[in-house]
Amino acid sequence: MIFQSRVWRALRSKYILGGLTILLGLALITPVYSTPNLSIDGTASNSCSGLTSCSVTPFGTSNPNDVIVVLATTFAVTFNTPTDVQGHLSFALRKTFTAGVTDSEWWAVASTALSGDTITLTSTSGPASIGLVVWGINGANTMSPFDPSSGVPATNSGTATCSTPCIYPVTGTISSTSNGNDMILGLAGDDVSNVLGAGSGFTLIAITAVAAAEFEVVTSTQTGLSVPMSLSLAQIQGTGTANWVMIVDAVQGLPIPPIPEYPLGISVLAISTILAYAVIKRSTITK
């Protein structure tokens, strides 16, 4: 009886130990949430002079459910809505801004990945000079792509003048954003084919002779955000002068609930369950 009592106490303690080990594993199952990242997915650009239309080709993306953005810089002409040869895209105008030169921003949703597509902008008023930049954004909210704040889109313009070649600052400002997961866009154009570049903290998406686009991904809402770019101004007839325009915007990330992951807890739970089973099995065999 004494031997059986000792065996039972030992067996019971091992069951308790196994159970506590499993509970520890369960307690460590703490979700680590992950959200899709906003990223550039495909770029293309082109400059056209004295033509009634301008195209980028081939244009492709790696992922479905992208937001496709078109930036066009033009001079004193109007244009039809961009079209794509494969018929996957239905573009909507986001913003047009004119101040000596015109910047226009269009967008569309690509439900499938694009391959070898051609996107074309056609003039409604004869030949024109056109700078065209196209890119895809993956991880955006395709149901409502743009940050709902009244602070976007915003615009700015100016005239850059240098007596010698210089790099002139071009800047737009976003007064506020409402979403904490945005891709900030800087879209600039000028009228004398100078070289536009990305500002500090931003990454260049693509560039043509008269247009350029940049981006930065932010992880918190913004207030009074400066969106800088640069204009490398060459000397023209003794004084380098260029009119520039800029649209700044914010594309928001997906609002879907994050997908929980349990890397530590599941590992501990799996190991603890195996150990508990081994303890109980060994105790049963011993008995």
N, C-alpha and C positions, 0 to 999 in steps of 0.2 A: 504493500500500500504506500509506503514511504517513497519507494522507487517510482511508482506510477505517479504519485503526486508531484515529485520533482520533475519528471518528464513532462507532465501536463503544464506545470508552471513555466518550464523552459519553452515548450511549444507555444504556449499562450503569449509569452513575452516576444517570441519571434514573429508571431502573427501581428502583435501590436506594433513591433518595429517595422515590419513590412508595410502595415497600413499607414503608419506615420510617414514613411518614406514616400509613399504614393501621394499622401496629402501635401507633402512638401513640394513635390513636382507640380501638383495642381495649383498650389499657391503661387508658384513662380511663373505660371502662364499669364504673363502680362502682355497685352497686345502692343506691338510696335506698328504704328500706322504709316502707310506709304501712299503718296499721291503721285499721279503722273506729272512728269516734268514738262514744262514748256520749252520747246526747242525748235530751231530752224530745220525745215525738212525740204530741201531742194531750193535752188536759186537760179535765176537767169536774168540777163539784161541785154539791152541793145540801144543803139543811138541811130536815128534816121534823120536825114536832112533832105528837104525838098520833095518829100513823098507824101502821098495821101493816106498811107497806112504804115504801121510799124509792128513787127512781130518779134517774139522771143521763141526760139525753137532750137533743139528740143527741150521741153520742160518736163521734169519728172519728180516724183516724190517717192519715199520709201514706205510710207504708212497710209492707211485709210483714215478717214475722218480728220482731215487737215483743213485749216482755214487758209485759203489762198488769197494773198494780198497783191494788188497791182498799184504801183506808183508811176504816174506819168507826169513829166514836166514838159510843158508846151508853151507856144508863143502866139497869142492873139488869134487862136482858132478854137473851135469847139469840136468835140469828138462824140462818136457813138459809144455805147457801152462796150467794153471789151468782150470778145468772143473766143472760144477755144474750138479747134478743129474737131476734136473727138466728141464734143457735145456733153462733156461731164459737168461743166461749170455754168452757173447762172449768176452773173455778177450784179452787185448792187453798189451804188455810189455811197461812199461813206462821207467824203468831204472834198470840196473844191475850193481853192483859195487863190486869188489873183492879186498881184501887186507888182506890175511890170512884167512878171512871168507867172505862169499858172502851175500849181501843183494839184493833182487830183489823186484821190485814194479810192480804189474799189476793192471789194472783197467777195469771196464766194466760198462755199463749202464743197470739198471733194470727198464724197462718201467712199470712194475707192482710191487706191494708190494710182498715181498718174505715171504714164511712161510714154516718152516721145511725143508729148502734146505740143501744140502750137497755140500761143495766145496772141491775139491781134487787136490793135487799137486803130480805128479808122477815122479820118478827119471828115467832118461834115461841110467843110468850107475850103477845100482845095489843099494843095501841098503845104507841108509844115515841117518844122524841126521838132523832133520828139525824142525825149529820153524815157526809156521804159525799163522798169525794174519789177521783177515778179519773184515771189517766194512763198513757201508753204510754212505754216506753223502747226506743229504737232502738240497735242496735249491741251489745246484750247477748247473752250466751251462752244461747241458747234451750234447749240440752240440759241445762244446769246453771246456772240464772240467778244463784244467790247465791254469794258468796264462801264457800269451804269452811271458813274459820276458825271455831273454837269461840267466837270473840269476837263473832260476830253470829248472830242478832239479839240486841241487848241492850235492857234496859228501865230506866226510872227513873220516879219519881213524887214528888209533894210537895204541899204546901198553900201557896198564895201568899196573903199577907195584907198589905194596905196600909190605913193609916188615912185616906189620901187617894188619889185616882187615881194610879196609877204604872205603870211598865213593869217587870214582874218577869221575871228571867232563868229560863228553863227549859232544862235541859241533860241530855243523855245522853252516855255515854262508850263508845267502841269500844276494847276492850283491845288487839285486834290484828286485822289482816287478812292473808290469804295471797296475794292477787293484786295485781299492780302496776297494774292498769287497772280501777278500780272507780268506780261511782257511789254515793256515800254518801247515805243517805236519813235524814231526820229526820221522824218522824211523831208529831204531838202532838194531844192533845185536852184539853178542860176541861169543867167541869160547869155553868158559869153564863153561857155565851154571851159570853165576852170575846173580844178580838181577838188572835189568835195571829199572830206574824210570824217571818220568817226571821232567823237569826242571822248574825253577821259571817262573811263568806267563803262563805255559802250563798245560793242563789237560791230564792225562793218558787215552788212548783209550782202550788198552788191553795189556796184557803181557804174555809171555811164558817163559820157562827156558832160551832161548837164543835170544829172540826177543821182542821188545816193540815198541809201537807207541803212539805218543802224538799229541795234536793239540792246536792251538790258533786261534781265529777269529780276524782279523784286519779290520779296517774300513778306512784305508788310505794306499796309496802306501808306500812301505818300501825300505829303503836303508841301506845296511850293517847290516841286522837283524841277531842277534845271536840267534840260536836255541839250547838251552842247554838241556842236559839230564844227568842222573847220573848212575854210575855203582858201585854197592855195591860189592866190591872185597874181597873174602875170602882168607885167607892165604893158599897157596898151596906149599907144600914141602919147607917150610921156607920162600918162597917169592911168594906172589900172583901176577900172571901175566895173562893178557888177551888181546888178539887182539880184537879190536872193529872196526866196520864200521858204517857209518851213511849216509842216504839219507835224504835231506831236500827238501820239495816241497811245492807248493801252488796251491790249488784248488780254482777256481774263482766262484763267485756267479752269479746268473742269470742276464743277461743284459737287460731284458725286461723293458719297460717303467713302472715306478711305478704307482700303482693304486691310483687315487686321492680319498681322503676322505674329507668330509665337516662337521665335527661334530658340530662346533659352528655356522657356517653360516646357516646350514639347520635348526637347532633348533630355532635360532632367526627368520628366515624367516617364519617358521611354526607358531610361536607364534604371530609375527607381522601381518601375514595374518588373523589369527583368530580375533585379536583385531581390525584390520581395518574393517573386515566384521561386527563385533559387533557394532562398531561406526556408520558405514553407515546404518546398519539395524535399529538401534535405532533411528537415525535421520529420516529415512524414515517413521517409525511408528509415531514418534512425529509430523511430518508434517501432 
